[in-house]
Amino acid sequence: MPEPIEAQLAMMATELSQQADELVAGQLRVIGAIGSYRVVPPSEIRPSAHRNVLRVVSALRGEDHLSAGVAADERETGRRRALQGIPSADVLTAYRSCIALLRDEFLRLAQAEAIPADAVLLGTQQIWQLGDHYSSEFLDGHREAELDLTRRAEQQQTILLARLLKGTMTTDQVVAAGIGFGFAVDKHYWVLRARSDSTDPVALSNRMRRAAGEQDTALVGTYGGDVAAVLSRPITGELTDDVTIGLAGPTGLSQLRTGFAEATQLLEVATRFGHRGIVDHSRMALRLAVAKEPELGKQLHARYVEPVEAESAIGEVLLASVETYLTRRRSIPEAATALSVHVNTLRYRLERFAMLTGADLQDTDTMFEVWWALQYRILCESPT
């Protein structure tokens, strides 16, 4: 009467166990052929290789799981490999290659002992099932370590970025600390500060990294509820409509603090005016002037806005019509189309505005004063 399948597989397990030293040596050769593993000494790999033999022996004996301690060992091995810089793909390749070597030895022994095909099939399945279970332990440990490394690197970046932008480092310290980011005394950099109404700073910083693309220098991190960055070239990637970025530069290492102050001011002014996208000094120059001259703004507001606002029934309509007229190059047909009104209706509104304020919108100086007053009004109504 033929032996039960379990007994036949147990016999194979015993034979494999007796060859443990040879099987460990074979695994060391397999792993040694993987380039990234050259940083790992054989003495560190040997315990894992021995556990692989135990794992296969246990599988053939029908033992579904090894001890919790073995599982923890495999996770720790995965963590160590990540810290040694070995990619997860190579970790998985090494592990599966070792299990394949043990499977092949099982198949060789089974053929030599004339083990029935159904027993061979079951044994092979058990080897791979248990092997797959513990490969996940390797990868879990590897992923945990990678996440730890990523978090640590991001924290270091955030600290370095804050010190750079606050100006608490000398140029030599910046170069030494930022050597991994490509900082150099003879180069110039772009400084930015970004904000989004709907995206939290961490998610926005990740989006900014993608938008920055490949750069010689790309230091990006959260900063005071916003996102700050020092880049070797401006951002050109796609951004969503709810993001506003103040951009300053190019500037040298010693002027990063000044550049960031400018980027912050650009962001604040752009936000108050409701602007989106990337704003630099050339785009915001006039509105920066409005923000910096509040006394002038008050005077012009009193002259051109307050008399119109006193007309409570139509004041808001008149001001909106004048602003649209100015932004449409003082073209009555274009402004009327934008406002969805008849050109005669717009003419009436402009005449009413002129009567209330004495403003001649055909006069360039007066037109600019009215524009200034309307921009100051926007600042007054925006949250600070």
GUDRENDREN-252471 format. One record per residue (C-alpha): x, y, z. Coordinates in steps of 0.2 Angstrom, whole numbers, plus 5000, padded with zeros to 4 digits. Each point is the difference from the previous one (the first is absolute). Layout:
residues N
XYZ/...
This chain:
residues 384
500050005000/500850174995/500450125014/498850155003/500550164991/500350085017/501349875004/500950014984/500150195001/500649995018/501449884994/500550134987/500050135014/501249905010/501249984985/500050184997/500350045018/501549885000/500750114985/499850165009/501850064999/500149964982/498450094996/500550155010/501650014990/499149994984/498950145005/501550115004/500649974983/498450054992/499850165010/501850044997/499750024982/498750145003/501150164998/499150105014/500349875013/501950024999/499850125014/499349875011/501349885008/499749814999/499949995019/498550105000/499149914986/500449825007/498650015014/498750054987/500649864988/499849875015/498350075004/499549964982/500549825002/499049995016/498550084991/500049884986/500249855012/498550075010/499050014984/500349824995/499649945017/498350094999/500450145012/499150154994/500950135010/501750035008/500150095017/499650185002/501850035004/500549934982/498850124992/500750145010/501749954995/499550014981/499350175003/501650065008/501049934986/498950104988/500350165010/501949975000/500049974981/499150174998/501350095011/501449924990/499350074984/499449844992/498450034989/498549905005/500049924983/501749925003/499549955018/498549914992/501149924986/501349945013/498649925011/499149924985/501649934993/500549925016/498349925002/500149944981/501749925004/499249915015/498549954989/501249934987/500949905013/498349935006/499649954982/501749924997/499849895016/498249964996/500549934983/501449905008/498849935013/498749974986/498750105010/498350004992/499550154989/498550055012/501250015015/501350104990/498650124994/499450025018/501750035007/500450134986/498450095004/500450005019/501750074997/499450154989/498550045012/501150015015/501350094990/498850134994/499450035018/501750045006/500550104985/498750125005/500850015017/501650054991/499250134990/499050075015/501650035010/500850084984/498550124997/500050055019/501850044999/499850104984/498650105007/501150045015/501450054989/498850114990/499350085015/501750035007/500650084984/498550114998/500250065018/501850044997/499550094984/498750105009/501350055014/501350054987/498750104990/499450095015/501850055005/500450054982/498550114998/500250085018/501850044996/500849915015/501449914990/501650074993/500349974981/501349865005/498749925011/498750004986/501249924988/500649875013/498249965005/499350014983/501349904990/498749864997/498850134992/501350084988/500350175009/501550094994/500750185003/500150044982/498249954995/498450105002/498349935006/498250044999/499050015016/498149975001/498649995013/498449924995/498349995008/498449904995/498250025007/499649824998/501649905002/500949975016/501850065001/500849824999/498949954985/500550174992/501849975003/499949834991/499150094985/501350135000/501449874999/499249924985/499750174992/501850055002/500649844991/501849964999/501250145006/501750025006/499350075016/498349975006/499750035019/498149995003/499150005017/498650065011/500350175008/498750095011/498549924993/500650034982/501349924989/501750074997/501449954988/501750054993/500249944982/501450014987/498650064987/498250065001/498649885000/499249964983/498949855004/498150005001/499250075015/498249995006/498950164999/500050025019/501950025002/500850175002/501950015000/501150155004/501649994990/501650105002/501749984993/501349964993/501050035016/501649955007/500249895016/500350155011/498450084994/498849855002/499250095016/499750164990/499349904985/498849905012/499450165007/499650074983/499149834995/499050015016/499550184997/499549964982/499049855006/499150115013/499650144988/499449874986/498949915013/499250165005/499650054982/499449834996/501349954988/500549824996/501449914992/501850065001/500350195004/501750094999/500550185002/499650044982/498249945001/499750085017/501050164999/498550125000/499049915013/501549995011/500150194999/498250015005/500349895015/501550105005/499150174999/498549995011/499950195003/499950034981/498749864999/498950085013/500150174991/499549934983/498749895008/499250155008/500050094984/499449874988/499249865010/499150075015/498950124990/499449864989/499749885015/498950145007/498849964986/499549845009/498749954986/501349994986/501750045008/500649824998/499449994982/500950164995/501649955008/500049824992/499650084983/501450135002/501249865005/499549894985/500150154988/501850035006/500549814998/499350004983/501250134993/498650145002/499049914986/498250035003/499449864988/501249875009/499650065017/498149994996/500249834994/500949945015/498750085011/498549934989/499350174998/499650124986/501350124995/498850155004/499849935018/501849995002/500250184994/498750065012/500949915015/501750084995/499250174998/499149985017/501749955008/500850164992/498650115007/500349935018/501950015000/500450134987/501249874992/500450014981/500449824996/500750064983/501450095009/501449885003/500550065017/498350005007/499749834993/501549935009/499450095016/498349914998/500849844997/501150025016/498550045010/499149854994/501549895004/500150075017/498249965003/500349824996/501450005013/498950085013/498649864997/501249865000/500549905015/501750055007/
